[in-house]
Amino acid sequence: MSRVIAAISTAPAPAGIGMVRLSGDGAVEIASKIFRPRSKTRSLEKTPGYTALYGWVYDADGDIDECVALVFRAPHSYTGEDVVELTCHGGLYLLQRTLRAAIDAGARPAEPGEFTKRAFVNGNLDLTGAEAVMDIIAANGRMAAKTALAAREGALYRKMRGVLDELTTAAANLSAFVDYPDDDIPELQPAALKEILQNARLALGGLLKNYDAGRVVREGIDTVIVGRPNVGKSTLMNLLAGYERSIVTSVAGTTRDIVEDTIRLGDIVLRLADTAGQRETSDEVESIGVRRARERMERAELVLAVFDGAEQLNDDDMALAKAAAGQPSIAVINKADIGININEEYIQNLFKHTVIISAQKGEGLEQLEQAVREVTGVAALNESEPLLATERQRDCAKRCLECVNEAIEALDMGYTLDAVGVSIDGAIGALLELTGERATEAVVDKVFERFCVGK
Amino acid sequence: MKFFAGEYDVAVIGAGHAGIEAALAAARLGCSTVIFTINLDSIGNMPCNPSVGGTAKGHLVREIDALGGEMGLAADANLLQSRMLNRGKGPAVHSLRAQIDRREYSRYMKYRLETTPGLDIVQAEVVGLDRTKQGWRLLTLLEAEYSARAVIIASGTYLKGRIFVGDVSYDSGPDGMFAARTLSQSLERLGIALRRFKTGTPARVLRSSIDFTKTEKQEGEDPVIPFSFETKHRLKNRVDCHITWTSEKTKEVIQKNLHRSPLYGGKIHGIGTRYCPSIEDKIVRFADKERHPVFIEPCGLRTEEMYLQGLSSSLPVDVQLEFLHTVPGLENAKVMRSAYAIEYDCCDPLQLAPTLEFLEIPGLYGAGQFNGTSGYEEAAAQGLVAGINAALKVLGRPPMILDRASSYIGTLIDDLVTKGCTDPYRMMTSRSEYRLILRQDNADERLTPIGREIGLVDDRRWEGFCKRQQEKRAERARLRQTVLPPSKQLNDILVSCETSPAKTGVRLEDLLRRPQLDYKKLEPVDTDRPELDPLVLEQVEVELKYEGYIRRQQSAIEEMRRLENKLLPEQTDYSKITGLRKEAQEKLSKIRPRSIGQASRISGVSPSDISVLIVWLGSRKDDGAEDGRKGGDGDGRDD
């Protein structure tokens, strides 16, 4: 038995496609919870090895992307276990959402080098790569340790630590109460215990809810500005950046490559890329720029699709609108100062969010900011909540929450405190994974710190 | 003049709770065995509390019994009072504790050793231990030389023992025995790192000097549940215990005299146990606490000595008397033996393998307080494991390694040899992550098959066990198949137990699963119930009620055992493995874990270090390298 692990297995770089890989006993079952084949008569679970199915990956919010699911059956796979490879479009946002869905369905985030490790363990790799793999794992481990250390400084860690302390104290109280029945340890009443657990549930729920929005605030949103030539993309970028960054001319096709900058829009950080105008072109250099822009758009977390409000939509506009609308995106109708001739209804039917601005005059930025907040979920973010940093932390917090819920349920059903205690230990253990401590030791230490026990 | 006095397979140094189990196990497995004690009259002595069991410790006694050890039988045979602790707190934490007639217990154990074939008992202080080609040479103070193929050190608090009472200190073993002053040198010569630990015991007072009208009576529980699965006759409670509390005045006296404590005055350097703090420790560390409980326990049927649990101290005798007389009921107490602290040499258990054999010194084993633990039960558990493994080694058989999921014994030993201990280690239920499975009621199911395979479980015990298992299976089937109609009688019971009434027929099994119900409550409607061993009923009920939890812990155990079965070669040079962090290399080289699972529990070894180890192990197997571990994988279980 090996637990199902999942990870984005393609490089986090611009690419046409990206892949999320699941491996372990039950990989196919978990994948089938997030993958729906197009053909209703087929199912992932009945799919033999070396066979692909076409369909969609989805999560609780709906379809994520089109997807090709490739099934490998143990032992005939890279890792020697059951493996499913979900290949989607390359956007990082889509891949992360797919990974998230897999984790929510029961997989756990893979450790650095874990697929390869499993391949080794199952005897599927030859010897030559062993040392190299060990080096990679070690390097990743060092990096992870550094990241973990940095995370300890943060508000998130303090918040998690708070939950952890509460739970450990409760567990220590339970432990002292049972391990030292002769000492007058106050019995932790089920009602009091339940209150502690409910507080933990609330705190963890808050942390998880704010996870995505939180990352957006901290790391910035990978944003790309797209649009056919000369709709005012560079003017918008320069306006947002506050200084002239792109070469702005009125000759269509001036921006031939991708220009990047990090800007603040209110309290939101955008990692902004201005791209070459989207049009069919015969200029070779420009066409490379156009292709890059498309790729960039596909992996962006936010697309600002700019349209010239003064003109009617042309074919390039419509093609672009269709491509952009599938992403988290905002339609930006520019040149409001000149007058609106565009087919607004067409745009609004495609995009959930549309704003009208004048980049030239700097008007409409507030509406744009509000739209960005809504698309990225920042509007719903309670900023006093600390934020979860990585998928791994999220996974730990999630498992902690599951154990807390289970403990509450056990209390409600009238189970004895030893059973409740086991669930609390589970909750503590999940959080302690972040620091590499062990639940049983933490609890025992706490017993002697807090209670006067022993003969 | 030195003379040669005897040749043995196994020699055990010390006849306390660890030494007894070690010697009995080795002899019963067919090894010629000798056990040395400084005083024949202190075999199996209880120099501290006159009781066996307690939370988690009661589990250990049950497990020792299930494997074929002696402690449970001895406790049952000399029992004064018994209680099942933690009733109402859940089956995982039910623990037996019994007051014991300590002199009778000691005589029982001495007689048991005397009548065991293949076992010689020698009163002698072992002063020298040297390696020879065939094994070991032991030298006694009186210049007798013995040879043995394996040696078990179970020296308790005797090794360089030193007693402290206020300003007075002197070399001594516990309870007025001689200390073993010389053996430490031999051990250090062998390369064993020794350190000083400290423990203590309270005063004993004369029963007739206690005013029991000021104390609360604590009676035993009827019927008495025995420790041993083999004790079939009914046991009786013969004595009462009493509880009193320290007063505000006690606190004052102690605070006023703290400077006279050798501990706070800086004379004692040994590390004391968190688990048995002295009364001065408790008052300093928990200054806010108004009072501390004191348990007055009889030491035996034919003695008037009473043990005062909770008042351990190393203060001078005049201060002891002064504070004792501030405790309600003890105002006129006459002290027969004063409280004392004792400091002793013990080893760092990180030097040991899970067999309790020294990693670097083949054929030498440690058990009990010598390994850094506290408590008779912890000692006995280790003695049993060390004795079994020494014998198995001499006999050329694979070792017995109990993993954390098998038992508290396994958990105890894994903690010791993997994490070590910084103060004397006491067992607690919270130390086990698998405690819903490691219950005292099912110790036989977990360990008797192992004991049988090893050869410590005789036919009688084995037949009894098999019969209970058979009954259990039959009862589970009956509960699954019996459907009760939704009668008024049934629903009256259900409603009175605050659980929902039945609308249709309902299986007995499903009724018993409800936390609100039990066998007893269902008795009126469960008319076809057969006469069954209470042990069987208890196991069946607990397993049904906690089925979900048990199943989950079981799957966690399976996952754990996968890593536990990935054995690391004994002679691994961790400094040569690419990618391991330096700290991990050092820890791994020192602790030399047996398996990847054990390695993963070492503090300072990170998940990425473990990944590196797994890959390294994988690549090594590809290489066609042979497993360096002798004696097969796993824990010797046949499940």
Interface residues (C-beta under 8 A of the other chain):
Chain A: M1 S2 R3 E111 P112 G113 E114 T116 K117 F120 V121 G123 L125 D126 L127 A130 E131 V133 M134 D135 I137 A138 N140 G141 R142 A144 A145 A171 L174 S175 F177 V178 D179 Y180 P181 D182 D183 D184 M413 G414 Y415 T416 L417 D418 A419 G421 V422 D425 G429 G436 R438 A439 T440 E441 V443 V444 V447 F448 C452 V453 G454 K455
Chain B: N49 T55 A56 L85 N86 G88 K89 G90 P91 A92 V93 T273 R274 Y275 C276 P277 K282 R285 F286 K289 H292 P293 F295 Q309 G310 S312 K419 R426 M428 T429 S430 R431 S432 E433 R435 L436 P515 Q516 Y546 Y549 Q553 S555 E558 E559 R562 I577 T578 G579 L580 R581 R601 S606 P607 S608 D609 S611 V612 I614 V615 W616 L617 G618 S619 K621 D622 D623
